Amino acid sequence: MDWQQLLVYGFGGVLRILERALDGLTPDELDKQPHPDSNSIGWLTWHLTRYQDDRIAEFMREDQLWVSERWYAQFNRSEDPKDTGIGHSSEVVRDFKSPGVDTLLGYHRAVRERTKLYILSLSLADLDREFSDPRFQRPPTLGGYLVGVLSDNLQHAGQVAYLRGFFKGTGWTAA
């Protein structure tokens, strides 16, 4: 397995976790929060996909699928490309209404496919390309960013799987 296949497999793992964790959930179950200041399954799924879409679009220097394919309309949200969930207050998270499993997974599959094609278009040398980012002392590389996006997505997908088990008591695991 080469580095591209490894990254593609990792991003595919996020989708596999989401498909199992979201299977059969109702809109009410998607929007249920374990605490008023906690994230719901639907919000977490939307957010992790928005983050991946935002980052990959930036790396590609293209529009997010959120905007170009009008996914925002299916989520009944603004087309604002900065609306990724980062910085959302508890109230905004609480007001988020999931459009349903099919739309959540449809958007994620579209973003994951674009991510896959992007990764397969890269050379090994591309991974060392640096980005100017004032949040970091040393400029991060594309390879570092890709691993960061994958890590963030896997953590949130794990949270989705945990919440499904917490609410439904099914003993479902991501393994």
Beta strands, then each sheet from edge to edge (+ up, - down):
end
